[in-house]
Amino acid sequence: MIQRLLLSIPLAIAWMMVTGYVAIDSFLIGMLVSFLVLKLVFPKLKPRTLQDLRLIDRSWAAVQYTVILARDVFLSAIDVARRVIDPKLPMNPGIVAVPTDYQADPDDQIMGDLITAVSAHGITITPGELVVDFDGNRTMYVHCLDVEVSSANASANQAKRLALLKRIFE
């Protein structure tokens, strides 16, 4: 209960920033909404000590993930734009199987699904790639503009993503 309330504070502040209305009633609505969302998303939130939360490590991993994602989006956007502008550049579209390699705790399947979903979002948000299907929690099928380039980098990029997401969410 206390942990959800503490986690609701930054979410309520984010709520006020998104709505553009900074007042106590907006903060309280944000607290209520974020508390309910946390209750639904993490029904079995285990009590932890402040040291167990690893806030600095998690925050640093979130910053790293954001920077890597922004870099990937930027570089992919340039690559897609070049392919559109210059028809001589090869386009070899196809689907690549990307293993998730995430072993979720059987008691906490929600966390495994969350990490897999955020990882799929990281792939889909980059221009030129789109997750089109899942094979359970083991494999994502990604449509890409250049199969050779994507298949060469897919496993390494996914391993980096999963390592950072595990540090953020576990």
C-alpha positions in Angstrom: 0.0 0.0 0.0 2.7 2.5 1.0 4.8 1.4 -1.9 2.0 2.1 -4.4 1.4 5.5 -2.7 5.1 6.4 -3.1 5.1 5.3 -6.7 1.9 7.4 -7.3 3.6 10.7 -6.4 5.8 11.0 -9.5 3.0 9.7 -11.6 0.6 12.3 -10.2 3.2 15.0 -11.0 3.5 13.6 -14.5 -0.3 13.8 -14.7 -0.3 17.5 -13.8 2.4 18.1 -16.5 0.4 16.2 -19.2 -2.9 17.9 -18.4 -1.3 21.4 -17.9 -3.3 22.0 -14.8 -1.2 22.5 -11.7 -3.5 22.5 -8.7 -4.1 20.3 -5.6 -7.3 18.8 -7.1 -5.3 17.8 -10.3 -2.6 16.3 -8.1 -5.2 14.3 -6.1 -6.9 13.0 -9.3 -3.5 12.0 -10.6 -2.7 10.2 -7.3 -6.0 8.3 -7.5 -5.6 7.4 -11.1 -2.0 6.3 -10.8 -2.8 4.3 -7.6 -5.6 2.4 -9.4 -3.4 1.8 -12.5 -0.6 0.5 -10.3 -3.1 -1.7 -8.5 -4.3 -3.2 -11.8 -0.9 -3.5 -13.4 1.0 -4.8 -10.4 -1.6 -6.7 -8.3 1.1 -8.6 -6.4 3.5 -5.7 -5.7 5.8 -7.1 -3.0 6.8 -4.8 -0.2 10.5 -3.8 -0.5 12.9 -1.7 1.5 14.2 1.5 0.1 17.6 -0.2 -0.6 15.8 -3.0 -2.5 14.2 -0.5 -4.9 17.7 0.3 -6.4 16.4 3.7 -7.6 19.7 4.9 -8.8 20.4 1.8 -10.8 16.9 1.7 -12.2 17.0 5.4 -13.1 20.4 5.1 -14.8 19.1 2.1 -16.8 16.0 4.1 -17.8 18.2 7.0 -19.0 20.5 4.6 -20.9 17.4 2.9 -22.5 15.9 6.2 -23.5 19.2 7.4 -25.1 19.7 4.2 -27.0 16.1 4.2 -28.2 16.4 7.8 -29.3 19.6 7.1 -31.2 18.0 4.0 -32.8 15.0 6.0 -33.9 17.1 8.9 -35.3 19.5 6.6 -37.2 16.6 4.4 -38.5 14.7 7.5 -39.7 17.8 8.7 -41.6 18.2 5.2 -43.1 14.5 5.0 -44.2 14.6 8.6 -45.6 17.7 7.7 -47.6 16.1 4.6 -49.0 13.0 6.5 -50.0 15.0 9.4 -51.7 17.6 7.2 -53.4 16.0 4.3 -55.3 19.5 2.7 -55.9 19.8 1.8 -52.2 18.7 -1.9 -51.8 15.5 -2.7 -50.1 15.2 -6.3 -49.1 12.1 -6.4 -47.0 11.2 -9.5 -45.0 10.4 -10.9 -41.6 13.1 -11.7 -39.0 12.6 -13.9 -36.0 13.9 -12.2 -32.9 14.2 -14.4 -29.7 13.1 -12.6 -26.6 15.2 -14.9 -24.3 13.3 -13.6 -21.3 12.6 -16.2 -18.6 9.8 -14.8 -16.6 9.1 -15.9 -13.0 6.0 -18.2 -13.2 4.5 -16.3 -10.3 4.9 -12.9 -11.9 3.8 -13.4 -15.6 2.6 -9.8 -15.6 6.2 -8.5 -15.3 7.3 -10.8 -18.1 4.6 -9.6 -20.3 5.4 -6.0 -19.5 9.1 -6.4 -20.4 8.2 -8.2 -23.6 5.7 -5.5 -24.5 8.1 -2.6 -23.9 10.8 -4.5 -25.9 8.4 -4.9 -28.8 7.6 -1.2 -28.5 11.3 -0.4 -28.7 11.5 -2.3 -32.0 8.2 -1.0 -33.4 8.9 2.7 -32.7 12.1 2.6 -34.9 11.3 3.5 -38.5 11.6 0.6 -40.9 10.8 -2.1 -38.3 7.5 -3.4 -37.0 6.7 -6.3 -34.7 4.0 -8.3 -36.5 3.6 -11.4 -34.4 4.6 -13.2 -31.2 5.2 -16.9 -30.7 4.4 -17.1 -27.0 6.9 -15.3 -24.9 9.9 -16.7 -26.8 10.0 -15.1 -30.3 8.9 -11.9 -31.9 8.5 -11.7 -35.7 9.7 -8.3 -37.0 9.1 -7.0 -40.5 12.0 -4.9 -41.7 13.1 -3.1 -44.8 16.5 -4.9 -45.0 16.5 -8.5 -43.8 20.3 -8.9 -44.0 21.1 -5.8 -41.9 18.3 -6.5 -39.4 19.0 -10.2 -39.0 22.7 -9.5 -38.3 21.9 -7.0 -35.5 18.6 -8.2 -34.1 19.8 -10.6 -31.5 22.5 -8.3 -30.1 20.1 -5.3 -30.0 17.4 -7.4 -28.3 19.9 -8.6 -25.7 20.9 -5.0 -24.9 17.2 -4.0 -24.7 16.3 -6.9 -22.4 19.3 -6.3 -20.1 18.3 -2.7 -19.6 14.6 -3.5 -19.2 15.4 -6.1 -16.6 17.4 -3.6 -14.7 14.5 -1.1 -14.9 11.6 -3.3 -14.1 12.9 -6.1 -11.8 
